[in-house]
Amino acid sequence: MNYIYLLIEFLDELVFGVIETAWPLIRTDLNLTYTQIGLLLSVPGILASFIEPFIGILGDVWRRRLLILAGGVFFTLSLFLTSASTSFIILLSAFIILNPSSGALVNLSQANLMDSDESRHEQNMARWTFAGSLGVVTGPLLLGLFVYLGLGWRGTYTLLTAFSAACVLIAIRYLPADKKETPFPSFHEVFNGFKAAFSALKRKEVWRWLLLLEFADLMLDVLFSFLALYFVDVVRATGTQAGIAVTVWLVMGLITDFLFIPYVDKQRDTLVFLRRTAFLNAIAFVAFMLVPGFIPKIILVILVNIFNTGWYPILQGRLYSSLPGQSASIMAIGAVTDPLAKLLPLLIGILADRFGLGIAMWVLLLGPIALLIGLPKNLTPRT
């Protein structure tokens, strides 16, 4: 039954992989400016940050299954609108629908997966992460195939719409029923849900995992976002070589995420694993930044990728373990650290404009350093 949640994560990252690769095609087709692309990337996320906390709280105090299915319906609708977009406004509307519906569909599915076995948070997060890696690698391949067949990005999104609709139908069949069928909660119940969620922020342990997740992401999604630009602007590689670097990163992530699934079961203390890999990751990243040449940098970026394996599933799993009975409320609590997640990439961009990307990328070293400093000193074995 848990496979439905992994399928939903695969779908979400498949869509992400397609859109990240399709931007040049969409820009040309809709005649978008860079400013419009910037708005498409920022406005939907900003609006969603005000909506998703309510979705998270409702996921704890109301009918989570209904919220997941509603999210799936609107997620499918947003994909259809994207495939049919003929202007910037229509595409922006599609993305505005996509973000919160993805939150309801994907984040609440993750919460359900965590609740399915509270003694295996990290193991299930490892499976979740692999499903996402498989999706994000498949996305560019799918788009490339459809472009080759002459169906373009619109054809790709039409297929994504159909696949999303199929996932919703499967979810209707296999999602477990809510434990209790309750009417829509009152304002008082929602307020109490927020109060309970944010009372968790009084605990040092919750803050630790929230902040470490954001800093760890510097060596995950943030590094990936700047990787192609780094190879072109700093290494002076060709566009093809930069594409090779990105492909190597994605494929290595897929392989290591898959291998981590059985590996995590053998780890008595995953925090020891985190501390060791953070140290090795820092060394590999410093070498990556200092050693010249395309081939040496490819080898070193592979090492960086290997040594960040397991960071997200372990840290996210620990966050869930620190909030028993409030799995969906993580969406609301996470809104507290969202500004940090948005400011760190912005800081890199500002520094890159002023001092060059080669200097700005050193900010990413804060990721493993934060893990080395922020992990508990008295490491407690996983139960």
RODO-2510 file (C-alpha; in nm, 4 decimals, decimal comma):
residues 383
     n   res          X          Y          Z
     1     m     0,0000     0,0000     0,0000
     2     n     0,2906     0,2352     0,0719
     3     y     0,3910     0,2155    -0,2929
     4     i     0,1173     0,4652    -0,3798
     5     y     0,3082     0,7293    -0,1834
     6     l     0,6306     0,6502    -0,3704
     7     l     0,4402     0,6727    -0,6996
     8     i     0,3145     1,0187    -0,6019
     9     e     0,6681     1,1353    -0,5207
    10     f     0,7905     0,9925    -0,8525
    11     l     0,5179     1,1895    -1,0329
    12     d     0,6070     1,5138    -0,8558
    13     e     0,9786     1,4884    -0,9322
    14     l     0,9057     1,3731    -1,2879
    15     v     0,7172     1,6994    -1,3411
    16     f     1,0048     1,8919    -1,1792
    17     g     1,2585     1,7217    -1,4060
    18     v     1,0558     1,8092    -1,7144
    19     i     0,9980     2,1756    -1,6279
    20     e     1,3618     2,2389    -1,5342
    21     t     1,4699     2,1037    -1,8724
    22     a     1,1875     2,2558    -2,0781
    23     w     1,2460     2,6234    -1,9897
    24     p     1,4292     2,7097    -2,3159
    25     l     1,1483     2,5535    -2,5194
    26     i     0,8725     2,7213    -2,3184
    27     r     1,0493     3,0583    -2,3344
    28     t     1,0743     3,0408    -2,7128
    29     d     0,7204     2,9148    -2,7652
    30     l     0,5556     3,1745    -2,5397
    31     n     0,8092     3,4510    -2,6103
    32     l     0,8837     3,4981    -2,2400
    33     t     1,1260     3,7534    -2,1003
    34     y     1,3722     3,6738    -1,8213
    35     t     1,1636     3,8873    -1,5892
    36     q     0,8563     3,6793    -1,6669
    37     i     1,0513     3,3584    -1,6063
    38     g     1,1672     3,5003    -1,2732
    39     l     0,8065     3,5752    -1,1807
    40     l     0,7033     3,2227    -1,2789
    41     l     0,9719     3,0809    -1,0516
    42     s     0,9051     3,3045    -0,7526
    43     v     0,5416     3,4210    -0,7320
    44     p     0,3779     3,0742    -0,7123
    45     g     0,6149     2,9686    -0,4335
    46     i     0,5570     3,2882    -0,2367
    47     l     0,1790     3,2518    -0,2601
    48     a     0,1992     2,8823    -0,1689
    49     s     0,3965     2,9637     0,1470
    50     f     0,0808     3,1329     0,2835
    51     i    -0,1483     2,8450     0,1833
    52     e     0,0504     2,5320     0,2663
    53     p     0,0639     2,5863     0,6453
    54     f    -0,3184     2,5673     0,6532
    55     i    -0,3075     2,2519     0,4401
    56     g    -0,0613     2,0991     0,6832
    57     i    -0,2690     2,1804     0,9892
    58     l    -0,5849     2,0497     0,8224
    59     g    -0,3920     1,7331     0,7451
    60     d    -0,3538     1,6742     1,1183
    61     v    -0,6947     1,7875     1,2457
    62     w    -0,9196     1,6893     0,9526
    63     r    -0,9484     1,4398     0,6646
    64     r    -0,6007     1,3913     0,5216
    65     r    -0,7099     1,1446     0,2525
    66     l    -0,9553     1,3955     0,1093
    67     l    -0,6865     1,6658     0,1061
    68     i    -0,4431     1,4381    -0,0789
    69     l    -0,7032     1,3496    -0,3413
    70     a    -0,8087     1,7144    -0,3826
    71     g    -0,4438     1,8066    -0,4235
    72     g    -0,4123     1,5383    -0,6910
    73     v    -0,7099     1,6741    -0,8838
    74     f    -0,5761     2,0300    -0,8829
    75     f    -0,2239     1,9035    -0,9580
    76     t    -0,3621     1,7323    -1,2694
    77     l    -0,5551     2,0463    -1,3640
    78     s    -0,2391     2,2565    -1,3379
    79     l    -0,0535     2,0189    -1,5715
    80     f    -0,3374     2,0415    -1,8238
    81     l    -0,3347     2,4234    -1,8066
    82     t     0,0428     2,4191    -1,8572
    83     s     0,0118     2,2015    -2,1680
    84     a    -0,2553     2,4372    -2,3056
    85     s    -0,0822     2,7636    -2,2103
    86     t    -0,0713     3,0227    -2,4847
    87     s     0,0431     3,3180    -2,2761
    88     f     0,2403     3,4175    -1,9695
    89     i    -0,0775     3,4761    -1,7664
    90     i    -0,2171     3,1285    -1,8315
    91     l     0,1167     2,9668    -1,7480
    92     l     0,1457     3,1734    -1,4297
    93     s    -0,2060     3,0665    -1,3300
    94     a    -0,1118     2,7028    -1,3884
    95     f     0,1967     2,7352    -1,1685
    96     i     0,0012     2,9142    -0,8948
    97     i    -0,2342     2,6136    -0,8848
    98     l     0,0558     2,3671    -0,9054
    99     n     0,2481     2,4718    -0,5949
   100     p    -0,0136     2,4355    -0,3168
   101     s    -0,1726     2,1352    -0,4870
   102     s     0,1694     1,9695    -0,4905
   103     g     0,1950     2,0496    -0,1202
   104     a    -0,1349     1,8769    -0,0483
   105     l    -0,0678     1,5789    -0,2743
   106     v     0,3005     1,5195    -0,2052
   107     n     0,3748     1,6507     0,1441
   108     l     0,0686     1,4910     0,2993
   109     s     0,1513     1,1653     0,1198
   110     q     0,4962     1,1817     0,2761
   111     a     0,3340     1,2396     0,6159
   112     n     0,1141     0,9324     0,5626
   113     l     0,4181     0,7267     0,4688
   114     m     0,5928     0,8360     0,7873
   115     d     0,2860     0,7503     0,9960
   116     s     0,2657     0,4030     0,8422
   117     d     0,5635     0,2885     1,0532
   118     e     0,6972     0,5345     1,3086
   119     s     0,9931     0,3071     1,3868
   120     r     1,1245     0,3287     1,0274
   121     h     1,1166     0,6973     0,9425
   122     e     1,4680     0,7092     0,7971
   123     q     1,4304     0,3840     0,6028
   124     n     1,1036     0,4973     0,4451
   125     m     1,2513     0,8398     0,3694
   126     a     1,5346     0,6609     0,1876
   127     r     1,2789     0,4882    -0,0355
   128     w     1,0947     0,8173    -0,0842
   129     t     1,4175     0,9916    -0,1872
   130     f     1,5019     0,7210    -0,4392
   131     a     1,1559     0,7469    -0,5956
   132     g     1,2102     1,1216    -0,6346
   133     s     1,5565     1,0746    -0,7852
   134     l     1,4145     0,8283    -1,0357
   135     g     1,1509     1,0823    -1,1324
   136     v     1,3877     1,3769    -1,1737
   137     v     1,6213     1,1675    -1,3933
   138     t     1,3328     1,0357    -1,6028
   139     g     1,1923     1,3853    -1,6662
   140     p     1,4650     1,5144    -1,9022
   141     l     1,4759     1,1781    -2,0826
   142     l     1,1004     1,1885    -2,1378
   143     l     1,1138     1,5454    -2,2661
   144     g     1,4040     1,4605    -2,4966
   145     l     1,2114     1,1651    -2,6412
   146     f     0,8999     1,3754    -2,7048
   147     v     1,1024     1,6526    -2,8657
   148     y     1,2722     1,3934    -3,0866
   149     l     0,9311     1,2567    -3,1889
   150     g     0,8137     1,6081    -3,2732
   151     l     0,5621     1,6289    -2,9876
   152     g     0,7516     1,8990    -2,7983
   153     w     0,7029     2,0166    -2,4410
   154     r     0,3253     2,0421    -2,4830
   155     g     0,3029     1,6762    -2,5758
   156     t     0,5160     1,5922    -2,2744
   157     y     0,2810     1,7823    -2,0450
   158     t    -0,0198     1,6150    -2,2048
   159     l     0,1312     1,2793    -2,1116
   160     l     0,2077     1,4087    -1,7609
   161     t    -0,1575     1,5143    -1,7284
   162     a    -0,2752     1,1647    -1,8198
   163     f    -0,0225     1,0029    -1,5859
   164     s    -0,1237     1,2339    -1,3021
   165     a    -0,4919     1,1503    -1,3569
   166     a    -0,4042     0,7799    -1,3461
   167     c    -0,2165     0,8327    -1,0185
   168     v    -0,5223     1,0043    -0,8696
   169     l    -0,7428     0,7100    -0,9702
   170     i    -0,4932     0,4675    -0,8143
   171     a    -0,4858     0,6822    -0,5005
   172     i    -0,8664     0,6714    -0,4775
   173     r    -0,8419     0,2921    -0,4805
   174     y    -0,5476     0,2403    -0,2455
   175     l    -0,5173     0,5366    -0,0085
   176     p    -0,6212     0,4258     0,3407
   177     a    -0,9395     0,5736     0,4813
   178     d    -0,9118     0,8473     0,7404
   179     k    -0,9311     0,7207     1,0952
   180     k    -1,2383     0,9310     1,1543
   181     e    -1,4857     1,1024     0,9282
   182     t    -1,5183     1,4511     1,0753
   183     p    -1,6917     1,7623     0,9455
   184     f    -1,4847     2,0588     0,8442
   185     p    -1,3029     2,1800     1,1564
   186     s    -1,4033     2,4978     1,3313
   187     f    -1,1818     2,8030     1,3553
   188     h    -1,1058     2,7019     1,7137
   189     e    -0,9819     2,3569     1,6066
   190     v    -0,7621     2,5022     1,3330
   191     f    -0,6241     2,7610     1,5760
   192     n    -0,5436     2,4873     1,8259
   193     g    -0,3732     2,2940     1,5476
   194     f    -0,1484     2,5918     1,4719
   195     k    -0,0871     2,6427     1,8431
   196     a     0,0195     2,2806     1,8871
   197     a     0,2378     2,2884     1,5760
   198     f     0,4236     2,6046     1,6648
   199     s     0,4583     2,5070     2,0302
   200     a     0,6973     2,2440     1,8972
   201     l     0,9296     2,5288     1,7994
   202     k     1,0017     2,5785     2,1682
   203     r     1,2015     2,2571     2,1521
   204     k     1,5681     2,2748     2,0580
   205     e     1,5504     1,9370     1,8869
   206     v     1,2906     2,0519     1,6329
   207     w     1,4892     2,3662     1,5496
   208     r     1,8004     2,1545     1,5029
   209     w     1,6486     1,9330     1,2337
   210     l     1,4696     2,2214     1,0598
   211     l     1,7879     2,4284     1,0297
   212     l     2,0136     2,1367     0,9398
   213     l     1,7732     2,0402     0,6608
   214     e     1,8020     2,3877     0,5097
   215     f     2,1809     2,3998     0,5380
   216     a     2,2218     2,0451     0,4075
   217     d     2,0245     2,1494     0,0997
   218     l     2,3181     2,3718     0,0034
   219     m     2,5020     2,0554    -0,1025
   220     l     2,1894     1,9080    -0,2588
   221     d     1,9423     2,1155    -0,4634
   222     v     2,1285     2,4478    -0,4369
   223     l     2,4559     2,3044    -0,5660
   224     f     2,2644     2,1302    -0,8438
   225     s     2,0971     2,4600    -0,9395
   226     f     2,4331     2,6335    -0,9886
   227     l     2,6267     2,3358    -1,1270
   228     a     2,5789     2,3999    -1,4986
   229     l     2,6495     2,7729    -1,4581
   230     y     2,9652     2,6939    -1,2593
   231     f     3,1017     2,4680    -1,5303
   232     v     3,0275     2,7209    -1,8040
   233     d     3,1264     3,0447    -1,6271
   234     v     3,4093     2,9282    -1,4012
   235     v     3,5499     2,6090    -1,5519
   236     r     3,4980     2,7526    -1,9021
   237     a     3,3411     2,4285    -2,0167
   238     t     3,1165     2,4070    -2,3211
   239     g     2,7414     2,3784    -2,2945
   240     t     2,7696     2,0094    -2,3821
   241     q     3,0258     1,9536    -2,1071
   242     a     2,8043     2,1356    -1,8580
   243     g     2,5196     1,9065    -1,9641
   244     i     2,7451     1,6082    -1,8991
   245     a     2,8201     1,7406    -1,5496
   246     v     2,4488     1,7788    -1,4734
   247     t     2,3739     1,4313    -1,6116
   248     v     2,6531     1,2773    -1,4049
   249     w     2,5147     1,4478    -1,0936
   250     l     2,1613     1,3197    -1,1550
   251     v     2,2651     0,9647    -1,2426
   252     m     2,5012     0,9389    -0,9459
   253     g     2,2235     1,0672    -0,7200
   254     l     1,9913     0,7985    -0,8527
   255     i     2,2499     0,5247    -0,7971
   256     t     2,3521     0,6338    -0,4484
   257     d     1,9919     0,6885    -0,3366
   258     f     1,9111     0,3336    -0,4499
   259     l     2,2128     0,1838    -0,2737
   260     f     2,1323     0,3770     0,0432
   261     i     1,8016     0,1924     0,0904
   262     p     1,9577    -0,1374     0,2081
   263     y     2,2546     0,0460     0,3622
   264     v     2,0462     0,2520     0,6047
   265     d     1,8970    -0,0658     0,7521
   266     k     2,2447    -0,1746     0,8590
   267     q     2,3295     0,1519     1,0335
   268     r     2,2978     0,1358     1,4097
   269     d     2,3498     0,5104     1,4389
   270     t     2,2764     0,7187     1,1308
   271     l     2,4026     1,0350     1,3009
   272     v     2,7541     0,8887     1,3114
   273     f     2,7146     0,8274     0,9381
   274     l     2,6029     1,1898     0,8908
   275     r     2,8989     1,3317     1,0800
   276     r     3,1513     1,1224     0,8861
   277     t     3,0025     1,1974     0,5451
   278     a     2,9778     1,5692     0,6276
   279     f     3,3518     1,5743     0,6982
   280     l     3,4327     1,3847     0,3774
   281     n     3,1908     1,6012     0,1792
   282     a     3,3631     1,9182     0,2993
   283     i     3,7033     1,7844     0,1884
   284     a     3,5664     1,6756    -0,1496
   285     f     3,3976     2,0113    -0,2083
   286     v     3,7105     2,2110    -0,1206
   287     a     3,9065     1,9956    -0,3649
   288     f     3,6342     2,0446    -0,6272
   289     m     3,6615     2,4214    -0,5920
   290     l     4,0428     2,4309    -0,5981
   291     v     4,1479     2,1640    -0,8486
   292     p     4,1392     2,2901    -1,2108
   293     g     4,0299     2,0982    -1,5193
   294     f     3,7040     1,9533    -1,6446
   295     i     3,7783     1,5838    -1,5847
   296     p     3,9189     1,6321    -1,2299
   297     k     3,6160     1,8420    -1,1383
   298     i     3,3792     1,5756    -1,2728
   299     i     3,5533     1,3153    -1,0575
   300     l     3,5388     1,5405    -0,7514
   301     v     3,1733     1,6359    -0,8037
   302     i     3,0973     1,2623    -0,8082
   303     l     3,2645     1,2378    -0,4665
   304     v     3,0641     1,5370    -0,3406
   305     n     2,7487     1,3605    -0,4588
   306     i     2,8465     1,0321    -0,2940
   307     f     2,9206     1,1991     0,0392
   308     n     2,5856     1,3820     0,0562
   309     t     2,3985     1,0531     0,0190
   310     g     2,1406     0,9999     0,2893
   311     w     2,1442     1,3530     0,4257
   312     y     1,7855     1,4375     0,3342
   313     p     1,6204     1,1073     0,4385
   314     i     1,8075     1,0962     0,7702
   315     l     1,7422     1,4595     0,8642
   316     q     1,3812     1,4566     0,7472
   317     g     1,3241     1,1256     0,9214
   318     r     1,4654     1,2682     1,2459
   319     l     1,2356     1,5699     1,2109
   320     y     0,9330     1,3424     1,1807
   321     s     1,0523     1,1409     1,4802
   322     s     1,0751     1,4603     1,6852
   323     l     0,7079     1,5397     1,6127
   324     p     0,5076     1,2264     1,6942
   325     g     0,1424     1,2637     1,6017
   326     q     0,2044     1,5885     1,4106
   327     s     0,3439     1,4599     1,0814
   328     a     0,1328     1,6849     0,8564
   329     s     0,2051     1,9919     1,0708
   330     i     0,5629     1,9824     0,9432
   331     m     0,4274     2,1762     0,6428
   332     a     0,3335     2,4598     0,8782
   333     i     0,6469     2,4429     1,0903
   334     g     0,8662     2,4348     0,7814
   335     a     0,7300     2,7753     0,6816
   336     v     0,9414     2,9232     0,9616
   337     t     1,2685     2,8265     0,7923
   338     d     1,1470     2,8774     0,4338
   339     p     1,2871     3,2345     0,4244
   340     l     1,6325     3,0948     0,5003
   341     a     1,5931     2,8448     0,2166
   342     k     1,5140     3,1300    -0,0223
   343     l     1,7756     3,3751     0,1100
   344     l     2,0796     3,1465     0,0841
   345     p     2,0530     3,0987    -0,2966
   346     l     1,9792     3,4715    -0,3268
   347     l     2,2940     3,5454    -0,1264
   348     i     2,4967     3,3298    -0,3647
   349     g     2,3495     3,5162    -0,6610
   350     i     2,4308     3,8578    -0,5116
   351     l     2,7865     3,7506    -0,4283
   352     a     2,8266     3,6035    -0,7776
   353     d     2,7258     3,9345    -0,9372
   354     r     2,9749     4,1202    -0,7206
   355     f     3,2703     3,8828    -0,6883
   356     g     3,2072     3,6074    -0,9437
   357     l     3,0464     3,2658    -0,9150
   358     g     3,3783     3,1010    -0,8331
   359     i     3,3918     3,2993    -0,5077
   360     a     3,0204     3,2866    -0,4300
   361     m     3,0063     2,9064    -0,4477
   362     w     3,2183     2,8836    -0,1317
   363     v     2,8986     2,9687     0,0597
   364     l     2,7869     2,6114    -0,0101
   365     l     3,0555     2,4891     0,2302
   366     l     2,8233     2,6059     0,5087
   367     g     2,6239     2,2883     0,4419
   368     p     2,8671     2,0274     0,5766
   369     i     3,0045     2,2731     0,8334
   370     a     2,6539     2,3207     0,9769
   371     l     2,6153     1,9436     1,0071
   372     l     2,9477     1,9076     1,1843
   373     i     2,8581     2,1835     1,4299
   374     g     2,4846     2,1224     1,4690
   375     l     2,4601     1,7452     1,5072
   376     p     2,4153     1,6303     1,8679
   377     k     2,7423     1,5681     2,0474
   378     n     2,6052     1,2674     2,2313
   379     l     2,4906     1,0696     1,9326
   380     t     2,1921     0,8513     2,0169
   381     p     2,1429     0,5205     1,8364
   382     r     1,8310     0,4937     1,6246
   383     t     1,5511     0,2914     1,7813
***
